[in-house]
Amino acid sequence: NRKRAEGKPFYVYMLAAANKFLRRYYAKLRDYFASPDTLQSVDPIPATLKASL
């Protein structure tokens, strides 16, 4: 590990990596939900259930 070779404690660099991942993940979610054209409409009754009614 590069960070371990630099002498950083395990907890410090693992926490930094987790924060970096979460920051990127939530940015993707924010961008996805911010644009309404990407959201698909949700049918509350699935087609398979409608066919059996």
Distance bins in CASP14 RR format, pairs under 12 A and 6 or more apart:
PFRMAT RR
TARGET T0000
AUTHOR 0000-0000-0000
RMODE 2
METHOD distances of the structure
MODEL  1
1 7 0 0 0 0 1 0 0 0 0 0 0
1 8 0 0 0 0 1 0 0 0 0 0 0
1 9 0 0 0 0 0 1 0 0 0 0 0
1 10 0 0 0 0 1 0 0 0 0 0 0
1 13 1 0 0 1 0 0 0 0 0 0 0
1 14 0 0 0 0 1 0 0 0 0 0 0
1 17 0 0 0 0 0 1 0 0 0 0 0
2 8 0 0 0 0 1 0 0 0 0 0 0
2 13 0 0 0 0 1 0 0 0 0 0 0
2 17 0 0 0 0 0 1 0 0 0 0 0
3 9 0 0 0 0 1 0 0 0 0 0 0
3 10 0 0 0 0 1 0 0 0 0 0 0
3 11 0 0 0 0 0 1 0 0 0 0 0
3 12 1 0 0 1 0 0 0 0 0 0 0
3 13 1 1 0 0 0 0 0 0 0 0 0
3 14 0 0 0 0 1 0 0 0 0 0 0
3 15 0 0 0 0 0 1 0 0 0 0 0
3 16 0 0 0 0 1 0 0 0 0 0 0
3 17 0 0 0 0 1 0 0 0 0 0 0
4 10 1 0 0 1 0 0 0 0 0 0 0
4 11 0 0 0 0 0 1 0 0 0 0 0
4 12 0 0 0 0 0 1 0 0 0 0 0
4 13 1 0 0 1 0 0 0 0 0 0 0
4 14 0 0 0 0 0 1 0 0 0 0 0
5 13 0 0 0 0 0 1 0 0 0 0 0
6 12 0 0 0 0 0 1 0 0 0 0 0
6 13 0 0 0 0 1 0 0 0 0 0 0
7 13 0 0 0 0 1 0 0 0 0 0 0
8 14 0 0 0 0 1 0 0 0 0 0 0
8 15 0 0 0 0 0 1 0 0 0 0 0
8 16 0 0 0 0 1 0 0 0 0 0 0
8 17 0 0 0 0 0 1 0 0 0 0 0
9 15 0 0 0 0 1 0 0 0 0 0 0
9 16 0 0 0 0 0 1 0 0 0 0 0
10 16 0 0 0 0 0 1 0 0 0 0 0
10 17 0 0 0 0 0 1 0 0 0 0 0
11 17 0 0 0 0 0 1 0 0 0 0 0
11 18 0 0 0 0 0 1 0 0 0 0 0
12 18 0 0 0 0 0 1 0 0 0 0 0
12 19 0 0 0 0 0 1 0 0 0 0 0
13 19 0 0 0 0 0 1 0 0 0 0 0
13 20 0 0 0 0 0 1 0 0 0 0 0
14 20 0 0 0 0 0 1 0 0 0 0 0
14 21 0 0 0 0 0 1 0 0 0 0 0
15 21 0 0 0 0 0 1 0 0 0 0 0
15 22 0 0 0 0 0 1 0 0 0 0 0
16 22 0 0 0 0 0 1 0 0 0 0 0
16 23 0 0 0 0 0 1 0 0 0 0 0
17 23 0 0 0 0 0 1 0 0 0 0 0
17 24 0 0 0 0 0 1 0 0 0 0 0
18 24 0 0 0 0 0 1 0 0 0 0 0
18 25 0 0 0 0 0 1 0 0 0 0 0
19 25 0 0 0 0 0 1 0 0 0 0 0
19 26 0 0 0 0 0 1 0 0 0 0 0
20 26 0 0 0 0 0 1 0 0 0 0 0
20 27 0 0 0 0 0 1 0 0 0 0 0
21 27 0 0 0 0 0 1 0 0 0 0 0
21 28 0 0 0 0 0 1 0 0 0 0 0
22 28 0 0 0 0 0 1 0 0 0 0 0
22 29 0 0 0 0 0 1 0 0 0 0 0
23 29 0 0 0 0 0 1 0 0 0 0 0
23 30 0 0 0 0 0 1 0 0 0 0 0
24 30 0 0 0 0 0 1 0 0 0 0 0
24 31 0 0 0 0 0 1 0 0 0 0 0
25 31 0 0 0 0 0 1 0 0 0 0 0
25 32 0 0 0 0 0 1 0 0 0 0 0
26 32 0 0 0 0 0 1 0 0 0 0 0
26 33 0 0 0 0 0 1 0 0 0 0 0
26 34 0 0 0 0 0 1 0 0 0 0 0
27 33 0 0 0 0 0 1 0 0 0 0 0
27 34 0 0 0 0 0 1 0 0 0 0 0
28 34 0 0 0 0 0 1 0 0 0 0 0
28 35 0 0 0 0 0 1 0 0 0 0 0
28 38 0 0 0 0 0 1 0 0 0 0 0
29 35 0 0 0 0 0 1 0 0 0 0 0
29 38 0 0 0 0 0 1 0 0 0 0 0
31 38 0 0 0 0 1 0 0 0 0 0 0
32 38 1 0 0 1 0 0 0 0 0 0 0
32 39 0 0 0 0 1 0 0 0 0 0 0
32 40 0 0 0 0 0 1 0 0 0 0 0
33 39 1 0 0 1 0 0 0 0 0 0 0
43 49 0 0 0 0 1 0 0 0 0 0 0
43 50 0 0 0 0 1 0 0 0 0 0 0
44 50 0 0 0 0 0 1 0 0 0 0 0
45 51 0 0 0 0 0 1 0 0 0 0 0
45 52 0 0 0 0 0 1 0 0 0 0 0
45 53 0 0 0 0 1 0 0 0 0 0 0
46 52 0 0 0 0 1 0 0 0 0 0 0
46 53 0 0 0 0 0 1 0 0 0 0 0
47 53 0 0 0 0 0 1 0 0 0 0 0
END
